[in-house]
Amino acid sequence: MWIMTKFGFFSIVEKKDDKEDGMLTVRARVKSDLNALRKYIPRMGKITASANSDYKYRARVSKVKFAEALGKIVMDINYDNFKGKILESQGHNRANVYMQVWAKLRDLQHPTNMENF
């Protein structure tokens, strides 16, 4: 699952090691995104870094705690335009990256483009 929030971008997966103990691995490209997520998941595991993986930073968290955090994140939505909020909260560089993702995903709603998916 990918999640883009006003404070970060995350890829959430269940790795083989996560299954046995009800955990998830939350991955990020930017360490500060995971640090910001701690507001919602204070007991999130240690942030580790690997230069050899697709997402450089990651931390483990229980599925239950992550589900609770998602509810809190939803309750904190206080904007009527996500792209504008990213510009305000994270600046031009991040807003430009999110805008590129938004523009590419917009292609999905055009029927002529759907035959390519």
C-alpha positions in Angstrom: 0.0 0.0 0.0 1.2 3.5 -0.8 0.1 6.3 1.4 0.8 10.0 0.7 0.1 12.3 3.7 0.7 15.9 4.4 3.8 14.8 6.4 5.2 12.0 4.2 5.1 9.2 1.7 5.1 5.6 2.8 5.1 2.1 1.3 3.6 -0.4 3.7 4.1 -4.1 3.2 4.0 -7.4 5.1 7.4 -9.0 4.9 8.0 -12.7 5.6 9.4 -11.9 9.0 6.3 -9.7 9.8 3.7 -12.4 9.4 4.4 -14.4 12.5 4.1 -11.5 14.9 1.4 -9.4 13.3 3.7 -6.7 12.1 4.1 -4.5 9.0 7.1 -2.9 7.5 6.7 0.8 6.8 9.2 2.0 4.2 10.1 5.5 3.2 12.5 7.3 0.9 13.1 10.1 3.4 13.9 9.4 7.0 12.1 12.5 8.2 8.8 11.0 6.9 9.2 8.1 9.3 10.1 10.4 12.1 7.0 12.4 11.4 4.9 9.2 11.5 6.0 8.7 15.1 3.5 11.4 16.1 0.9 8.8 15.3 2.8 5.7 16.2 5.1 6.5 19.1 6.1 2.9 19.6 7.1 2.3 16.0 10.3 0.2 15.8 13.7 1.6 15.2 14.3 3.2 11.8 16.9 1.4 9.8 18.7 2.4 6.6 20.0 0.4 3.7 21.7 1.9 0.7 20.9 -1.3 -1.3 17.1 -1.4 -1.1 14.4 0.3 -3.1 13.3 2.3 0.0 16.3 3.4 2.0 14.5 3.8 5.3 12.1 1.4 7.1 10.6 0.6 10.5 8.4 -2.2 11.8 5.0 -1.6 13.5 2.2 -3.8 14.6 -0.8 -4.0 12.2 -3.1 -2.9 15.0 -1.0 0.2 15.9 -0.8 1.1 12.2 -4.6 0.7 11.8 -5.1 3.0 14.8 -2.6 5.5 13.4 -4.5 5.6 10.1 -7.7 6.6 11.9 -5.8 9.4 13.7 -4.3 10.6 10.4 -7.8 10.7 8.9 -9.2 12.7 11.8 -6.4 15.2 11.4 -7.4 16.1 7.8 -8.0 19.8 7.9 -7.5 20.9 4.3 -9.7 21.1 1.2 -6.8 20.7 -1.3 -4.2 18.1 -0.7 -1.7 19.4 -3.3 -2.0 22.9 -1.7 -1.4 21.5 1.8 1.8 19.7 0.6 3.1 23.0 -0.8 2.3 24.7 2.6 3.6 21.9 4.8 6.5 20.5 2.9 7.6 23.1 0.4 8.0 23.4 -3.4 10.3 20.4 -3.9 8.0 17.9 -2.3 5.0 19.5 -3.8 6.5 19.2 -7.3 7.2 15.5 -6.8 3.7 14.9 -5.5 2.3 16.8 -8.5 4.1 14.6 -10.9 2.6 11.5 -9.2 -0.8 13.2 -9.3 -0.5 14.0 -13.0 0.6 10.4 -13.9 -2.2 8.9 -11.9 -4.7 11.2 -13.6 -4.0 9.3 -16.8 -6.0 6.4 -15.3 -9.3 8.2 -15.6 -9.0 8.8 -19.4 -10.5 5.8 -21.3 -8.1 6.1 -24.2 -5.2 5.5 -21.8 -6.8 2.6 -20.0 -6.1 0.2 -22.8 -2.4 0.6 -21.9 -2.9 -0.6 -18.4 
